[in-house]
Amino acid sequence: MLKIYNTMLATLTALRPAIEQIERSDSDLAKQMRRASTSVALNIAEGSYARGRNRKALYQVALGSAKETRACIDVALALGYLESVDGTAVSNLGSVCAVLYRLVT
C-alpha cells in the first residue's frame, strides 16, 4: 500500500469539520466534497492491488478526485461557507496530488 493512503486518511479526518461546516450552508457541495475525498482513498487502495493499465487508471481517478476535493474547498471559501481550512489538510492534499501525478505521467 502506498504511504499516501495513510496521508489521505489523515486528510479526511482533518477535513471532516470543514465538510460539516459546508453542509450547514450547501448540502450538495458537502456531499460532492465527501464523495470526491473518499474516492481518493478508495482508488489509491484499489490501485495498490491492481495490475497494468488498471493501476494507472485508478490512480488517475484518485488524482482527479483529489483535485475535485481541492476545488470544493476553493468554492466553499469563495462562497463564504468557510473562513479557513486546516493548513495541514491542504498541504497533505497537495502531497497526495504530487505523488499521484508522478504515478500517472
C-alpha positions as CSV (number, residue, x, y, z in Angstrom):
1,M,0.0,0.0,0.0
2,L,1.3,3.5,-0.9
3,K,2.2,5.8,2.0
4,I,-0.2,8.4,0.6
5,Y,-3.1,6.1,1.5
6,N,-2.4,6.9,5.2
7,T,-1.8,10.5,4.4
8,M,-5.2,10.7,2.7
9,L,-6.9,9.1,5.6
10,A,-5.4,11.7,7.9
11,T,-6.5,14.4,5.4
12,L,-10.1,13.0,5.5
13,T,-10.0,13.2,9.3
14,A,-8.8,16.8,9.2
15,L,-11.3,17.8,6.6
16,R,-14.3,16.4,8.4
17,P,-15.1,19.7,10.3
18,A,-14.9,21.6,7.1
19,I,-17.3,19.3,5.4
20,E,-19.7,19.5,8.3
21,Q,-19.5,23.3,8.2
22,I,-20.1,23.4,4.4
23,E,-23.1,21.1,4.9
24,R,-24.8,23.8,7.0
25,S,-24.8,26.2,4.0
26,D,-24.7,23.9,1.0
27,S,-25.6,20.2,1.4
28,D,-24.9,19.4,-2.3
29,L,-21.4,20.8,-2.1
30,A,-20.7,18.9,1.1
31,K,-21.9,15.7,-0.5
32,Q,-19.8,16.3,-3.5
33,M,-16.7,17.0,-1.4
34,R,-17.3,13.9,0.8
35,R,-17.7,11.7,-2.3
36,A,-14.6,13.2,-4.0
37,S,-12.4,13.0,-1.0
38,T,-13.4,9.4,-0.1
39,S,-12.9,8.4,-3.7
40,V,-9.2,9.4,-3.4
41,A,-8.6,7.0,-0.6
42,L,-10.7,4.2,-2.1
43,N,-9.0,4.5,-5.5
44,I,-5.5,4.6,-4.0
45,A,-6.3,1.4,-2.1
46,E,-7.7,-0.4,-5.1
47,G,-4.9,0.8,-7.4
48,S,-2.3,-0.6,-4.9
49,Y,-3.5,-4.1,-5.7
50,A,-4.3,-3.6,-9.4
51,R,-2.1,-4.6,-12.3
52,G,-1.0,-2.9,-15.5
53,R,-3.2,-0.3,-17.0
54,N,-5.9,-0.7,-14.4
55,R,-3.5,0.6,-11.7
56,K,-2.7,3.7,-13.7
57,A,-6.4,4.3,-14.4
58,L,-7.3,4.0,-10.7
59,Y,-4.5,6.4,-9.7
60,Q,-5.7,8.8,-12.5
61,V,-9.2,8.7,-11.0
62,A,-7.8,9.3,-7.5
63,L,-5.8,12.3,-8.8
64,G,-9.0,13.7,-10.4
65,S,-10.9,13.3,-7.2
66,A,-8.1,14.9,-5.2
67,K,-8.2,17.9,-7.5
68,E,-12.0,18.0,-7.2
69,T,-11.7,17.9,-3.4
70,R,-9.4,21.0,-3.6
71,A,-11.9,22.7,-5.9
72,C,-14.7,22.1,-3.4
73,I,-12.5,23.7,-0.7
74,D,-11.8,26.7,-3.0
75,V,-15.5,27.1,-3.8
76,A,-16.5,26.9,-0.2
77,L,-14.0,29.6,0.7
78,A,-15.1,31.8,-2.2
79,L,-18.8,31.5,-1.2
80,G,-18.1,32.2,2.4
81,Y,-19.1,28.8,3.7
82,L,-15.6,28.5,5.3
83,E,-13.3,31.2,6.6
84,S,-10.3,28.9,6.6
85,V,-9.3,25.3,6.2
86,D,-6.8,23.2,8.2
87,G,-3.5,24.0,6.6
88,T,-2.1,20.6,7.2
89,A,-5.0,19.0,5.3
90,V,-4.5,21.3,2.3
91,S,-0.7,20.6,2.4
92,N,-1.3,16.8,2.6
93,L,-3.8,17.0,-0.2
94,G,-1.1,18.7,-2.3
95,S,1.3,16.0,-1.5
96,V,-1.2,13.3,-2.4
97,C,-1.7,15.0,-5.8
98,A,2.0,15.3,-6.4
99,V,2.6,11.6,-5.8
100,L,-0.4,10.5,-7.9
101,Y,0.7,12.8,-10.7
102,R,4.1,11.2,-10.8
103,L,2.5,7.8,-10.9
104,V,0.2,8.6,-13.9
105,T,2.6,10.5,-16.1
